Amino acid sequence: MPQGQPSSVPADGLTTRQRRHRPLLIVHTGQMKGKSTAAFGLALRAWTAGLPVGVFQFVKSAKWRVGEENAFRALGEMHERTGQGAPVAWHKMGEGWSWIQRGGDADHAADALEGWRQIQRDLATERYGLYVLDEFTYPMKWGWVDVDEVVATLADRPGFQHVVITGRDADPRLVAAADLVAELTKVKHPMDAGQKGQKGIEW
């Protein structure tokens, strides 16, 4: 796509302007790090463009304050003070779920499903201009949230609402429904040389 020109123009009856201003369903998947990072980059652009941003984290623990959360909460406060940008909401679904399943009394499946129900309610009321559904591929993969229901809900969402979903192993049905799909493939990673994640890079 040189200079941002589309490689083909579909015979869909839409004008160039109408086609350009359609809301997108975006999926960032693959085995490499950076899927959420890319989604938060999109969220920064959306905030600057005045689109309200809603972040829904499904896998990271509610006790884990990632750097992006602090930054976006500060942007939300700036909007409240100055009117610059747009509102920001950051939601953590229950206690979250980390890479290692934990014990305890938390019902992670129920928390994830309720998180999805909240997203459905917000979509119905057109609450945000951009939804970041961070690590949302996992509740679908584990059967906690029905993939077909997700695809149908997102296909029928009203108004102008972009949605970006991150996580490994995106379901083929979700990939087929998406307008933009990026797969991050590992070439090298510091962990290959025994280096653990660090503040400012991984969180």
Number of C-alpha atoms within 10 A of each C-alpha: 7 6 5 6 8 8 8 7 10 8 6 7 8 11 8 9 8 9 13 9 9 12 17 17 22 21 27 26 25 18 13 15 16 18 22 21 17 15 22 19 12 15 24 18 13 19 23 14 13 16 21 22 26 22 23 22 24 28 23 19 17 16 9 13 11 15 13 15 17 12 12 21 15 13 20 22 16 16 17 14 9 8 12 16 21 21 22 23 15 15 15 20 22 21 18 20 23 12 8 6 8 10 7 6 6 13 12 20 17 14 20 26 19 15 21 22 13 15 20 16 12 15 22 14 12 16 16 23 23 26 25 24 24 24 23 23 24 21 22 20 15 10 11 16 22 14 18 13 10 15 17 12 15 20 13 10 18 13 14 16 21 20 22 25 24 26 24 20 16 22 15 10 12 22 19 11 16 19 12 13 18 14 16 15 12 10 6 9 11 9 9 8 8 8 9 9 11 8 8 9 9 12 13
